[in-house]
Amino acid sequence: MPLVYGNLVQLKQVFLNLSINAVEAMNDVDDGPRELLIKTTKSGPDSISVAVQDSGPGIDPEDSKRVFEDFYTTKPDGLGIGLSICCSIVEAHGGKLTVTANALRGAIFEFTLPTDGDVG
């Protein structure tokens, strides 16, 4: 994999927040396996992507349009700032954070980051 240059603490925060959200989304799943898949791929000549996929209840299409907004939450006890901060961090590193529905069940949060094209 090519190298990504950025603030390690901030990028760890993004990864940790997405992973914790995925685990929390699966807390109430009783009718199937709870699966968390984390996948890193080279997504272009000068970028990588990190996908955090869960088998939770998924995100309503209307919510998926707003989950990155400040103070918008789908959690009963959420503050609505975690995904907003993650989005800001990823964008500050020249990347993008998206959410899509998992084919079977759950959600996939994926962020892309630019790489040093001369490395790797």
MMTF fields as JSON, N, C-alpha, C and O atoms, coordinates in Angstrom:
{
  "mmtfVersion": "1.0.0",
  "mmtfProducer": "UNKNOWN",
  "numBonds": 479,
  "numAtoms": 480,
  "numGroups": 120,
  "numChains": 1,
  "numModels": 1,
  "chainsPerModel": [1],
  "groupsPerChain": [120],
  "chainIdList": ["A"],
  "bondAtomList": [4, 2, 8, 6, 12, 10, 16, 14, 20, 18, 24, 22, 28, 26, 32, 30, 36, 34, 40, 38, 44, 42, 48, 46, 52, 50, 56, 54, 60, 58, 64, 62, 68, 66, 72, 70, 76, 74, 80, 78, 84, 82, 88, 86, 92, 90, 96, 94, 100, 98, 104, 102, 108, 106, 112, 110, 116, 114, 120, 118, 124, 122, 128, 126, 132, 130, 136, 134, 140, 138, 144, 142, 148, 146, 152, 150, 156, 154, 160, 158, 164, 162, 168, 166, 172, 170, 176, 174, 180, 178, 184, 182, 188, 186, 192, 190, 196, 194, 200, 198, 204, 202, 208, 206, 212, 210, 216, 214, 220, 218, 224, 222, 228, 226, 232, 230, 236, 234, 240, 238, 244, 242, 248, 246, 252, 250, 256, 254, 260, 258, 264, 262, 268, 266, 272, 270, 276, 274, 280, 278, 284, 282, 288, 286, 292, 290, 296, 294, 300, 298, 304, 302, 308, 306, 312, 310, 316, 314, 320, 318, 324, 322, 328, 326, 332, 330, 336, 334, 340, 338, 344, 342, 348, 346, 352, 350, 356, 354, 360, 358, 364, 362, 368, 366, 372, 370, 376, 374, 380, 378, 384, 382, 388, 386, 392, 390, 396, 394, 400, 398, 404, 402, 408, 406, 412, 410, 416, 414, 420, 418, 424, 422, 428, 426, 432, 430, 436, 434, 440, 438, 444, 442, 448, 446, 452, 450, 456, 454, 460, 458, 464, 462, 468, 466, 472, 470, 476, 474],
  "bondOrderList": [1, 1, 1, 1, 1, 1, 1, 1, 1, 1, 1, 1, 1, 1, 1, 1, 1, 1, 1, 1, 1, 1, 1, 1, 1, 1, 1, 1, 1, 1, 1, 1, 1, 1, 1, 1, 1, 1, 1, 1, 1, 1, 1, 1, 1, 1, 1, 1, 1, 1, 1, 1, 1, 1, 1, 1, 1, 1, 1, 1, 1, 1, 1, 1, 1, 1, 1, 1, 1, 1, 1, 1, 1, 1, 1, 1, 1, 1, 1, 1, 1, 1, 1, 1, 1, 1, 1, 1, 1, 1, 1, 1, 1, 1, 1, 1, 1, 1, 1, 1, 1, 1, 1, 1, 1, 1, 1, 1, 1, 1, 1, 1, 1, 1, 1, 1, 1, 1, 1],
  "groupList": [{"groupName": "MET", "atomNameList": ["N", "CA", "C", "O"], "elementList": ["N", "C", "C", "O"], "formalChargeList": [0, 0, 0, 0], "bondAtomList": [1, 0, 2, 1, 3, 2], "bondOrderList": [1, 1, 2], "singleLetterCode": "M", "chemCompType": "L-PEPTIDE LINKING"}, {"groupName": "PRO", "atomNameList": ["N", "CA", "C", "O"], "elementList": ["N", "C", "C", "O"], "formalChargeList": [0, 0, 0, 0], "bondAtomList": [1, 0, 2, 1, 3, 2], "bondOrderList": [1, 1, 2], "singleLetterCode": "P", "chemCompType": "L-PEPTIDE LINKING"}, {"groupName": "LEU", "atomNameList": ["N", "CA", "C", "O"], "elementList": ["N", "C", "C", "O"], "formalChargeList": [0, 0, 0, 0], "bondAtomList": [1, 0, 2, 1, 3, 2], "bondOrderList": [1, 1, 2], "singleLetterCode": "L", "chemCompType": "L-PEPTIDE LINKING"}, {"groupName": "VAL", "atomNameList": ["N", "CA", "C", "O"], "elementList": ["N", "C", "C", "O"], "formalChargeList": [0, 0, 0, 0], "bondAtomList": [1, 0, 2, 1, 3, 2], "bondOrderList": [1, 1, 2], "singleLetterCode": "V", "chemCompType": "L-PEPTIDE LINKING"}, {"groupName": "TYR", "atomNameList": ["N", "CA", "C", "O"], "elementList": ["N", "C", "C", "O"], "formalChargeList": [0, 0, 0, 0], "bondAtomList": [1, 0, 2, 1, 3, 2], "bondOrderList": [1, 1, 2], "singleLetterCode": "Y", "chemCompType": "L-PEPTIDE LINKING"}, {"groupName": "GLY", "atomNameList": ["N", "CA", "C", "O"], "elementList": ["N", "C", "C", "O"], "formalChargeList": [0, 0, 0, 0], "bondAtomList": [1, 0, 2, 1, 3, 2], "bondOrderList": [1, 1, 2], "singleLetterCode": "G", "chemCompType": "PEPTIDE LINKING"}, {"groupName": "ASN", "atomNameList": ["N", "CA", "C", "O"], "elementList": ["N", "C", "C", "O"], "formalChargeList": [0, 0, 0, 0], "bondAtomList": [1, 0, 2, 1, 3, 2], "bondOrderList": [1, 1, 2], "singleLetterCode": "N", "chemCompType": "L-PEPTIDE LINKING"}, {"groupName": "GLN", "atomNameList": ["N", "CA", "C", "O"], "elementList": ["N", "C", "C", "O"], "formalChargeList": [0, 0, 0, 0], "bondAtomList": [1, 0, 2, 1, 3, 2], "bondOrderList": [1, 1, 2], "singleLetterCode": "Q", "chemCompType": "L-PEPTIDE LINKING"}, {"groupName": "LYS", "atomNameList": ["N", "CA", "C", "O"], "elementList": ["N", "C", "C", "O"], "formalChargeList": [0, 0, 0, 0], "bondAtomList": [1, 0, 2, 1, 3, 2], "bondOrderList": [1, 1, 2], "singleLetterCode": "K", "chemCompType": "L-PEPTIDE LINKING"}, {"groupName": "PHE", "atomNameList": ["N", "CA", "C", "O"], "elementList": ["N", "C", "C", "O"], "formalChargeList": [0, 0, 0, 0], "bondAtomList": [1, 0, 2, 1, 3, 2], "bondOrderList": [1, 1, 2], "singleLetterCode": "F", "chemCompType": "L-PEPTIDE LINKING"}, {"groupName": "SER", "atomNameList": ["N", "CA", "C", "O"], "elementList": ["N", "C", "C", "O"], "formalChargeList": [0, 0, 0, 0], "bondAtomList": [1, 0, 2, 1, 3, 2], "bondOrderList": [1, 1, 2], "singleLetterCode": "S", "chemCompType": "L-PEPTIDE LINKING"}, {"groupName": "ILE", "atomNameList": ["N", "CA", "C", "O"], "elementList": ["N", "C", "C", "O"], "formalChargeList": [0, 0, 0, 0], "bondAtomList": [1, 0, 2, 1, 3, 2], "bondOrderList": [1, 1, 2], "singleLetterCode": "I", "chemCompType": "L-PEPTIDE LINKING"}, {"groupName": "ALA", "atomNameList": ["N", "CA", "C", "O"], "elementList": ["N", "C", "C", "O"], "formalChargeList": [0, 0, 0, 0], "bondAtomList": [1, 0, 2, 1, 3, 2], "bondOrderList": [1, 1, 2], "singleLetterCode": "A", "chemCompType": "L-PEPTIDE LINKING"}, {"groupName": "GLU", "atomNameList": ["N", "CA", "C", "O"], "elementList": ["N", "C", "C", "O"], "formalChargeList": [0, 0, 0, 0], "bondAtomList": [1, 0, 2, 1, 3, 2], "bondOrderList": [1, 1, 2], "singleLetterCode": "E", "chemCompType": "L-PEPTIDE LINKING"}, {"groupName": "ASP", "atomNameList": ["N", "CA", "C", "O"], "elementList": ["N", "C", "C", "O"], "formalChargeList": [0, 0, 0, 0], "bondAtomList": [1, 0, 2, 1, 3, 2], "bondOrderList": [1, 1, 2], "singleLetterCode": "D", "chemCompType": "L-PEPTIDE LINKING"}, {"groupName": "ARG", "atomNameList": ["N", "CA", "C", "O"], "elementList": ["N", "C", "C", "O"], "formalChargeList": [0, 0, 0, 0], "bondAtomList": [1, 0, 2, 1, 3, 2], "bondOrderList": [1, 1, 2], "singleLetterCode": "R", "chemCompType": "L-PEPTIDE LINKING"}, {"groupName": "THR", "atomNameList": ["N", "CA", "C", "O"], "elementList": ["N", "C", "C", "O"], "formalChargeList": [0, 0, 0, 0], "bondAtomList": [1, 0, 2, 1, 3, 2], "bondOrderList": [1, 1, 2], "singleLetterCode": "T", "chemCompType": "L-PEPTIDE LINKING"}, {"groupName": "CYS", "atomNameList": ["N", "CA", "C", "O"], "elementList": ["N", "C", "C", "O"], "formalChargeList": [0, 0, 0, 0], "bondAtomList": [1, 0, 2, 1, 3, 2], "bondOrderList": [1, 1, 2], "singleLetterCode": "C", "chemCompType": "L-PEPTIDE LINKING"}, {"groupName": "HIS", "atomNameList": ["N", "CA", "C", "O"], "elementList": ["N", "C", "C", "O"], "formalChargeList": [0, 0, 0, 0], "bondAtomList": [1, 0, 2, 1, 3, 2], "bondOrderList": [1, 1, 2], "singleLetterCode": "H", "chemCompType": "L-PEPTIDE LINKING"}],
  "groupTypeList": [0, 1, 2, 3, 4, 5, 6, 2, 3, 7, 2, 8, 7, 3, 9, 2, 6, 2, 10, 11, 6, 12, 3, 13, 12, 0, 6, 14, 3, 14, 14, 5, 1, 15, 13, 2, 2, 11, 8, 16, 16, 8, 10, 5, 1, 14, 10, 11, 10, 3, 12, 3, 7, 14, 10, 5, 1, 5, 11, 14, 1, 13, 14, 10, 8, 15, 3, 9, 13, 14, 9, 4, 16, 16, 8, 1, 14, 5, 2, 5, 11, 5, 2, 10, 11, 17, 17, 10, 11, 3, 13, 12, 18, 5, 5, 8, 2, 16, 3, 16, 12, 6, 12, 2, 15, 5, 12, 11, 9, 13, 9, 16, 2, 1, 16, 14, 5, 14, 3, 5],
  "groupIdList": [1, 2, 3, 4, 5, 6, 7, 8, 9, 10, 11, 12, 13, 14, 15, 16, 17, 18, 19, 20, 21, 22, 23, 24, 25, 26, 27, 28, 29, 30, 31, 32, 33, 34, 35, 36, 37, 38, 39, 40, 41, 42, 43, 44, 45, 46, 47, 48, 49, 50, 51, 52, 53, 54, 55, 56, 57, 58, 59, 60, 61, 62, 63, 64, 65, 66, 67, 68, 69, 70, 71, 72, 73, 74, 75, 76, 77, 78, 79, 80, 81, 82, 83, 84, 85, 86, 87, 88, 89, 90, 91, 92, 93, 94, 95, 96, 97, 98, 99, 100, 101, 102, 103, 104, 105, 106, 107, 108, 109, 110, 111, 112, 113, 114, 115, 116, 117, 118, 119, 120],
  "secStructList": [7, 7, 7, 7, 7, 1, 7, 2, 2, 2, 2, 2, 2, 2, 2, 2, 2, 2, 2, 2, 2, 2, 2, 2, 2, 6, 6, 6, 7, 7, 1, 1, 7, 7, 7, 3, 3, 3, 3, 3, 3, 3, 3, 3, 6, 6, 3, 3, 3, 3, 3, 3, 3, 3, 7, 1, 1, 7, 7, 7, 2, 2, 2, 2, 6, 6, 6, 6, 1, 6, 6, 7, 7, 1, 1, 6, 6, 7, 7, 1, 7, 2, 2, 2, 2, 2, 2, 2, 2, 2, 2, 2, 6, 6, 7, 3, 3, 3, 3, 3, 3, 7, 1, 1, 1, 1, 3, 3, 3, 3, 3, 3, 3, 3, 7, 7, 6, 6, 7, 7],
  "xCoordList": [0.84, 0.0, 0.876, 1.92, 0.458, 1.191, 1.013, 0.071, 1.925, 1.875, 0.892, 0.698, 0.286, -0.584, 0.093, 0.512, 0.197, 0.789, -0.313, -1.186, -0.264, -1.278, -1.042, -0.037, -1.97, -1.904, -2.384, -3.561, -1.471, -1.777, -2.889, -3.774, -2.859, -3.873, -5.254, -6.225, -5.344, -6.636, -7.15, -8.329, -6.281, -6.718, -7.098, -8.012, -6.402, -6.805, -8.19, -8.998, -8.465, -9.773, -10.889, -11.949, -10.649, -11.644, -11.892, -13.037, -10.817, -10.939, -11.641, -12.518, -11.261, -11.861, -13.341, -14.161, -13.687, -15.086, -15.953, -17.039, -15.483, -16.263, -16.406, -17.464, -15.343, -15.385, -16.327, -17.105, -16.258, -17.153, -18.606, -19.483, -18.866, -20.232, -20.753, -21.911, -19.904, -20.32, -20.654, -21.666, -19.815, -20.061, -21.357, -22.175, -21.542, -22.759, -23.999, -25.056, -23.881, -25.03, -25.471, -26.64, -24.545, -24.868, -25.294, -25.615, -25.305, -25.655, -26.996, -27.116, -27.985, -29.327, -29.661, -30.824, -28.687, -28.923, -29.101, -28.196, -30.279, -30.574, -30.855, -30.894, -31.049, -31.501, -30.427, -30.735, -29.217, -28.139, -26.797, -26.712, -25.752, -24.411, -24.11, -24.638, -23.265, -22.746, -21.355, -20.427, -21.236, -19.967, -19.464, -20.197, -18.193, -17.511, -16.366, -15.485, -16.38, -15.34, -14.645, -15.291, -13.338, -12.542, -11.631, -10.858, -11.749, -11.023, -10.28, -10.846, -9.013, -8.207, -7.813, -7.309, -8.045, -7.714, -7.073, -7.237, -6.351, -5.851, -7.014, -7.447, -7.516, -8.732, -8.467, -9.405, -7.243, -6.877, -5.369, -4.677, -4.854, -3.405, -2.759, -1.602, -3.494, -2.939, -3.86, -3.936, -4.568, -5.451, -5.68, -5.543, -6.034, -6.425, -7.795, -8.217, -8.476, -9.75, -9.766, -9.179, -10.452, -10.657, -12.166, -12.85, -12.678, -14.113, -14.372, -13.704, -15.348, -15.784, -17.228, -18.135, -17.42, -18.718, -19.276, -18.562, -20.568, -21.188, -22.436, -22.916, -22.945, -24.178, -25.291, -26.112, -25.304, -26.353, -27.622, -27.8, -28.5, -29.775, -29.662, -30.624, -28.516, -28.337, -28.8, -29.198, -28.737, -29.111, -30.232, -30.154, -31.263, -32.364, -31.811, -30.966, -32.276, -31.769, -31.887, -31.027, -32.928, -33.063, -31.989, -31.456, -31.67, -30.62, -29.245, -28.394, -29.026, -27.702, -27.354, -26.179, -28.354, -28.104, -27.642, -27.075, -27.88, -27.619, -26.616, -26.24, -26.17, -25.363, -24.056, -23.493, -23.565, -22.314, -22.539, -21.579, -23.799, -24.111, -23.833, -23.979, -23.427, -23.213, -24.498, -25.568, -24.393, -25.466, -26.636, -27.717, -26.448, -27.478, -27.093, -25.971, -28.006, -27.713, -28.895, -30.047, -28.601, -29.641, -29.634, -30.439, -28.725, -28.623, -29.439, -29.454, -30.118, -30.9, -30.042, -30.511, -28.784, -27.918, -26.748, -25.753, -26.864, -25.774, -25.762, -26.787, -24.584, -24.428, -24.472, -24.741, -24.208, -24.235, -22.988, -23.038, -21.868, -20.64, -19.553, -18.626, -19.649, -18.601, -18.377, -17.245, -19.435, -19.278, -18.938, -18.219, -19.454, -19.127, -17.63, -16.99, -17.086, -15.648, -14.851, -13.854, -15.28, -14.59, -14.549, -13.515, -15.671, -15.756, -14.786, -14.089, -14.74, -13.832, -12.366, -11.559, -12.033, -10.649, -10.264, -9.201, -11.136, -10.833, -10.695, -9.767, -11.604, -11.536, -10.282, -9.693, -9.866, -8.647, -7.406, -6.375, -7.507, -6.412, -6.548, -5.794, -7.5, -7.681, -8.522, -8.498, -9.28, -10.077, -11.567, -12.027, -12.302, -13.764, -14.29, -13.751, -15.354, -16.021, -17.434, -18.168, -17.821, -19.15, -19.79, -19.122, -21.096, -21.812, -22.715, -23.35, -22.759, -23.643, -24.259, -23.781, -25.32, -25.949, -25.133, -24.635, -25.001, -24.389, -25.403, -26.603, -24.957, -25.868, -26.88, -28.066, -26.425, -27.341, -28.024, -29.246, -27.239, -27.75, -26.616, -25.458, -26.94, -25.923, -25.508, -26.197, -24.379, -23.876, -22.386, -21.689, -21.918, -20.494, -20.085, -20.545, -19.227, -18.629, -17.248, -16.456, -16.964, -15.703, -15.068, -15.728, -13.771, -13.066, -11.885, -11.213, -11.656, -10.52, -9.523, -9.894, -8.269, -7.194, -6.177, -5.895, -5.631, -4.587, -3.296, -3.01, -2.532, -1.248, -0.144, -0.403, 1.073, 2.21, 2.413, 2.863, 2.094, 2.135, 3.496, 3.578, 4.567, 5.914, 6.305, 7.37, 5.471, 5.802, 4.938, 3.779, 5.465, 4.666, 4.622, 3.98],
  "yCoordList": [-1.19, 0.0, 1.24, 1.27, 2.245, 3.513, 4.187, 3.898, 5.079, 5.79, 6.958, 7.582, 7.232, 8.393, 9.294, 8.834, 10.564, 11.522, 12.349, 12.877, 12.454, 13.237, 13.219, 12.698, 13.788, 13.852, 12.515, 12.175, 11.767, 10.421, 10.428, 9.573, 11.367, 11.43, 11.666, 11.015, 12.579, 12.875, 11.688, 11.347, 11.062, 9.93, 8.73, 7.983, 8.539, 7.492, 7.788, 6.877, 9.058, 9.452, 9.109, 8.628, 9.353, 9.006, 7.506, 7.056, 6.739, 5.287, 4.762, 3.904, 5.269, 4.836, 5.192, 4.371, 6.409, 6.835, 5.975, 5.549, 5.717, 4.891, 3.465, 2.853, 2.936, 1.565, 1.456, 0.506, 2.42, 2.406, 2.556, 1.86, 3.458, 3.618, 2.307, 1.948, 1.592, 0.325, -0.705, -1.4, -0.804, -1.753, -1.387, -2.261, -0.113, 0.326, 0.063, -0.268, 0.207, -0.044, -1.5, -1.808, -2.39, -3.822, -4.311, -5.489, -3.448, -3.853, -4.576, -5.559, -4.113, -4.682, -5.699, -6.077, -6.144, -7.132, -8.505, -9.018, -9.085, -10.396, -11.458, -12.647, -11.046, -11.985, -12.309, -12.49, -12.377, -12.73, -12.394, -11.893, -12.678, -12.42, -10.924, -10.116, -10.596, -9.234, -9.254, -9.863, -8.588, -8.617, -7.206, -6.333, -7.012, -5.755, -6.07, -6.867, -5.451, -5.665, -4.34, -3.338, -4.341, -3.152, -3.504, -4.461, -2.696, -3.007, -1.772, -0.681, -1.953, -0.881, -1.298, -2.401, -0.413, -0.711, 0.502, 1.639, 0.229, 1.311, 1.669, 0.843, 2.89, 3.248, 4.059, 4.419, 4.34, 5.08, 5.18, 4.667, 5.827, 5.91, 6.687, 6.441, 7.612, 8.45, 8.529, 9.567, 7.423, 7.45, 6.043, 5.043, 6.013, 4.763, 4.999, 6.138, 3.909, 4.028, 3.062, 1.981, 3.478, 2.655, 2.552, 3.564, 1.329, 1.099, 0.38, -0.602, 0.877, 0.253, -0.183, 0.643, -1.495, -2.075, -2.862, -3.642, -2.651, -3.383, -4.108, -3.881, -4.977, -5.709, -5.275, -6.087, -4.005, -3.449, -3.176, -3.708, -2.358, -2.093, -1.199, -1.077, -0.581, 0.297, 1.712, 2.033, 2.534, 3.94, 4.236, 3.883, 4.881, 5.305, 6.229, 7.075, 6.083, 6.952, 8.448, 9.232, 8.839, 10.255, 10.665, 11.772, 9.781, 10.074, 10.123, 10.921, 9.277, 9.23, 10.547, 10.839, 11.337, 12.648, 13.668, 14.7, 13.386, 14.371, 13.951, 14.775, 12.697, 12.2, 12.957, 12.894, 13.66, 14.402, 15.85, 16.602, 16.25, 17.61, 17.761, 16.814, 18.974, 19.27, 19.049, 19.494, 18.369, 18.161, 17.329, 17.36, 16.594, 15.669, 14.275, 13.825, 13.599, 12.258, 11.326, 11.76, 10.058, 9.023, 8.196, 7.278, 8.526, 7.806, 8.523, 9.753, 7.755, 8.39, 9.246, 10.256, 8.842, 9.586, 10.243, 10.607, 10.395, 10.971, 12.489, 13.128, 13.05, 14.501, 15.052, 16.237, 14.194, 14.652, 15.401, 16.235, 15.111, 15.796, 14.84, 15.272, 13.568, 12.612, 12.506, 12.646, 12.261, 12.111, 13.438, 13.473, 14.523, 15.847, 16.122, 16.624, 15.794, 15.977, 15.059, 15.482, 13.816, 12.877, 13.418, 13.362, 13.937, 14.493, 15.662, 15.761, 16.534, 17.688, 17.25, 17.815, 16.246, 15.747, 15.153, 15.455, 14.309, 13.668, 14.725, 14.664, 15.684, 16.741, 17.599, 18.031, 17.852, 18.622, 17.881, 18.5, 16.571, 15.758, 15.549, 14.774, 16.232, 16.129, 14.962, 14.589, 14.369, 13.191, 13.441, 14.581, 12.352, 12.418, 11.259, 10.153, 11.522, 10.507, 10.321, 11.294, 9.072, 8.774, 7.64, 6.922, 7.499, 6.372, 5.774, 6.494, 4.439, 3.716, 2.556, 2.177, 2.008, 0.837, -0.401, -0.553, -1.282, -2.578, -3.415, -3.3, -4.245, -4.998, -5.831, -5.824, -6.546, -7.409, -6.675, -6.728, -6.002, -5.296, -4.472, -4.887, -3.317, -2.497, -1.312, -0.931, -0.739, 0.457, 0.312, -0.463, 1.072, 1.132, 2.601, 3.398, 2.942, 4.271, 4.121, 3.286, 4.926, 4.804, 6.176, 7.146, 6.236, 7.479, 7.224, 6.196, 8.193, 8.134, 9.202, 10.261, 8.906, 9.849, 9.824, 8.767, 10.979, 10.995, 10.388, 10.431, 9.829, 9.237, 10.025, 10.869, 9.728, 10.27, 9.357, 8.221, 9.832, 9.024, 8.413, 7.425, 8.976, 8.458, 7.355, 6.757, 7.067, 6.084, 4.864, 4.993, 3.682, 2.475, 1.821, 0.782],
  "zCoordList": [0.0, 0.0, 0.0, 0.651, -0.717, -0.667, 0.686, 1.423, 0.996, 2.262, 2.205, 1.161, 3.341, 3.513, 4.533, 5.594, 4.213, 5.136, 5.771, 5.082, 7.091, 7.78, 9.272, 9.758, 9.978, 11.427, 11.985, 11.873, 12.581, 13.074, 14.114, 14.074, 15.033, 16.086, 15.473, 15.861, 14.533, 13.905, 13.098, 13.182, 12.323, 11.506, 12.364, 12.015, 13.486, 14.435, 14.992, 15.174, 15.262, 15.79, 14.804, 15.204, 13.529, 12.506, 12.513, 12.561, 12.465, 12.438, 13.687, 13.593, 14.843, 16.104, 16.169, 16.58, 15.765, 15.81, 14.894, 15.29, 13.677, 12.747, 13.264, 13.121, 13.862, 14.391, 15.593, 15.689, 16.502, 17.672, 17.233, 17.744, 16.29, 15.779, 15.199, 15.414, 14.465, 13.859, 14.935, 14.838, 15.949, 17.039, 17.768, 18.056, 18.064, 18.745, 17.898, 18.436, 16.584, 15.698, 15.76, 15.527, 16.073, 16.106, 17.483, 17.637, 18.477, 19.844, 19.935, 20.666, 19.219, 19.34, 18.252, 18.109, 17.496, 16.45, 17.098, 17.756, 16.899, 17.474, 16.414, 16.73, 15.168, 14.147, 13.101, 11.923, 13.523, 12.6, 13.211, 14.333, 12.456, 12.99, 13.075, 12.311, 14.006, 14.123, 13.504, 14.036, 12.393, 11.676, 11.421, 10.958, 11.738, 11.476, 10.526, 10.848, 9.369, 8.371, 8.114, 7.809, 8.237, 7.959, 6.795, 6.844, 5.742, 4.517, 4.033, 3.963, 3.702, 3.134, 1.726, 1.516, 0.764, -0.623, -1.284, -0.841, -2.339, -3.176, -4.1, -4.903, -3.988, -4.711, -5.975, -6.686, -6.252, -7.448, -7.509, -6.629, -8.528, -8.646, -7.499, -7.156, -6.913, -5.85, -4.636, -3.978, -4.336, -3.167, -2.627, -3.331, -1.352, -0.7, -0.085, 0.111, 0.215, 0.921, 2.084, 2.032, 3.132, 4.305, 4.494, 4.643, 4.485, 4.644, 5.957, 6.282, 6.71, 7.961, 7.73, 7.625, 7.654, 7.29, 8.464, 9.095, 8.758, 9.86, 9.377, 8.266, 10.227, 9.92, 10.876, 11.303, 11.196, 12.05, 11.263, 10.167, 11.807, 11.147, 9.913, 9.155, 9.703, 8.55, 8.852, 9.971, 7.839, 7.974, 6.991, 5.814, 7.484, 6.632, 5.55, 5.841, 4.297, 3.223, 3.53, 3.128, 4.227, 4.59, 5.592, 5.513, 6.531, 7.51, 6.842, 7.234, 5.837, 5.201, 4.521, 4.301, 4.19, 3.589, 4.622, 4.263, 5.91, 6.95, 8.017, 8.85, 8.02, 9.142, 9.362, 10.455, 8.364, 8.523, 8.942, 9.109, 9.114, 9.554, 11.05, 11.823, 11.44, 12.859, 13.646, 13.232, 14.767, 15.743, 15.216, 15.805, 14.131, 13.654, 14.125, 13.89, 14.78, 15.282, 15.079, 15.045, 14.945, 14.89, 16.172, 16.328, 17.089, 18.358, 19.433, 19.487, 20.288, 21.357, 22.291, 22.816, 22.497, 23.412, 22.687, 23.314, 21.369, 20.586, 20.64, 20.876, 20.416, 20.385, 18.965, 18.763, 17.98, 16.602, 16.181, 15.277, 16.83, 16.432, 15.936, 15.251, 16.266, 15.903, 14.409, 13.944, 13.643, 12.2, 11.533, 10.535, 12.087, 11.567, 11.715, 10.791, 12.87, 13.102, 12.181, 11.595, 12.051, 11.155, 9.73, 9.065, 9.275, 7.932, 7.777, 6.767, 8.761, 8.717, 8.685, 7.947, 9.483, 9.521, 8.167, 7.625, 7.635, 6.347, 5.251, 4.445, 5.218, 4.209, 4.378, 3.386, 5.622, 5.872, 5.365, 5.102, 5.232, 4.704, 3.187, 2.598, 2.563, 1.123, 0.673, -0.5, 1.612, 1.289, 1.379, 1.452, 1.373, 1.421, 2.26, 2.214, 3.029, 3.847, 3.324, 3.148, 3.074, 2.543, 3.339, 4.084, 3.161, 3.743, 2.668, 1.897, 2.632, 1.732, 2.505, 3.574, 1.947, 2.555, 2.225, 1.11, 3.206, 2.984, 2.209, 2.459, 1.285, 0.423, 1.203, 0.876, 2.227, 2.972, 4.116, 4.26, 4.912, 6.078, 6.642, 6.598, 7.168, 7.801, 6.953, 6.007, 7.303, 6.633, 6.367, 7.023, 5.396, 5.079, 5.102, 4.284, 6.038, 6.073, 5.464, 5.9, 4.462, 3.748, 3.585, 3.214, 3.872, 3.614, 2.702, 2.782, 1.833, 0.932, 1.348, 1.854, 1.128, 1.434, 0.304, -0.263, -0.021, -1.067, -0.54, 0.657, -1.452, -1.104, -1.805, -2.662, -1.421, -2.129, -3.335, -3.183, -4.503, -5.713, -6.006, -6.735, -5.455, -5.702, -4.739, -4.894, -3.744, -2.72, -2.92, -3.314, -2.661, -2.663, -3.988, -4.142]
}
